Amino acid sequence: MASCGCGVGEEVRNKQVILREYVSGFPKESDMSVRSVTMKLKVPTEDSNMNKAIHQPLRGFGVARVLESKNPDYKKGDLIWGTTGWEEYSLIAEKEALFKIQHTDVPLSYYTGILGMPGLTAFAGFYEICSPKKGEYVFISAASGAVGQLVGQFAKLMGCYVVGSAGSKEKVDLLKNKFGFDGAFNYKEENDLDAALKRFFPEGIDIYFEHVGGKMLDAVLVNMRDHGRIAVCGMISQYNLDKPEGIHNLMCIVYKRIHIKGFAVFDYFDLYPKFLDVVLPYIRQGKIVYVEDIAEGLESGPAALVGLFSGRNVGKQVVVVSHE
Amino acid sequence: MASCGCGVGEEVRNKQVILREYVSGFPKESDMSVRSVTMKLKVPTEDSNMNKAIHQPLRGFGVARVLESKNPDYKKGDLIWGTTGWEEYSLIAEKEALFKIQHTDVPLSYYTGILGMPGLTAFAGFYEICSPKKGEYVFISAASGAVGQLVGQFAKLMGCYVVGSAGSKEKVDLLKNKFGFDGAFNYKEENDLDAALKRFFPEGIDIYFEHVGGKMLDAVLVNMRDHGRIAVCGMISQYNLDKPEGIHNLMCIVYKRIHIKGFAVFDYFDLYPKFLDVVLPYIRQGKIVYVEDIAEGLESGPAALVGLFSGRNVGKQVVVVSHE
């Protein structure tokens, strides 16, 4: 989050997390480095080379305060969330997704999570893709993550039976005790994922919110009910593998008339105002809670990113660049 | 097709194709046998054991003439199509799907194909599941089959670019010369399915009408365009395998926001009148053609069924039980 103390035109030191090499396999901390560069706080006349990834700051979703903008919608001092660089001061191209923050009675970090991209992802994925109905059986993998914890709470609010999987006892406890899931299990402790799913879903699964892919997806397919829906938000177990695992049970798609849909939040930005109307009251009334894993300082960014792939984070991983 | 010459209550010889053993692997002719039993042409007061599969006639979609019915909608002499037994005289339970045949200016065999279950499957699958738009790129596997040949012609009528795969030169010729596909290839002659698809779809595939599964599906996934749709009608290459092949490219579902939907015609019977309104004029005007592979006599049934799995049939496989 950029601070607003500096004046436009001033030259500042800008700390950045940069990508040193293209990543093969899962990212390592050594793929990134933190550097400090000199930067003039002035929007350039023409877009510079923003799309080059190597030796440039990583990009991600962040919260920032506007110092200067050519877009009349954004005035100095405005708070925004959207695609920013992993740096203290960021030049944001006009084409990037950007939302002005109107409600500041909630933590600003929420706009990287429950009120930002992961929140809208959960909202669009669950309500638009899964077509949920009261009483349906819902399974969520990576359920304590930035998106999963919300999907589970939306499903509970709708009157569904909700079970989640996660990768540690701490996360399983969180699912059951903090987010109100009906059940949860640690997939690392289950030798037979099919048996685990049958234990929690003797009647089968209506809705699967997919984050992991691989063996979990294969086990879910045989446990889906007729006309089941699978919203594919990610397949984190398969990213950066040289050869992804083979999925063997796709014939269930025919037998059970299963509906699978991959989606990305970018296609649902028009829902953002409606999403806020639904979620802000829930947050204020305490009907939805949100767990963040806060890492302090840009220097902690590389380790925090690497940790996502081993599941070290508990809840939405946030890196604090600056406190206001 | 049952003949109407016999009187109700009369005792007749009824030739049947029965299942001798549950099938493991692909069906063999020796799994079936043809027998002749004595049957009284009378609807019983209570349903007998219609669901037992072993030592009973195979069931499938056929055309028949009503001899007697407890349902007042069906009168003696009516022509119907729907679930019948592989036999000369069939007792059809009330729960079975049954449609009265109203239009007899087309061959009655069409009600096992283009005007029956395969036709409605193609219609619902293409228009309802694939949401096609003019100019889109459409790929169909098993494209000369009972369903595929129709999907291709629907797609051409809509102004799509259409390519099909099939398993022989004869079928490929049929696709190009009879059904008007823009391109077609013999998958058995392609060492690299991915390369074959890239040759025909340098811009990628918007719609894939899936009949085969396995390696073809894996190759299609990497060639799909963003927001592509896959209607899964069947996966014939995978049926009856002890362990289905692994599919490795499902991550494309996320990257490309792909929509995959398994479907069965049973869920779309309400579309049948609309389907007839669209397709009958096309048939009468010669805008849609249909190729059938006619086997004569119930005795040829087992070989015809086995042939489906090796692709021996060309077009919709029909077994003629009786000529009227």
Interface residues (C-beta under 8 A of the other chain):
Chain A: G213 L217 V232 C233 G234 M235 Q238 Y239 K243 P244 E245 G246 I247 H248 N249 L250 M251 C252 I253 V254 Y255 K256 R257 I258 H259 I260 K261 G262 F263 A264 D267
Chain B: G213 L217 V232 C233 G234 M235 Q238 Y239 K243 P244 E245 G246 I247 H248 N249 L250 M251 C252 I253 V254 Y255 K256 R257 I258 H259 I260 K261 G262 F263 A264 D267
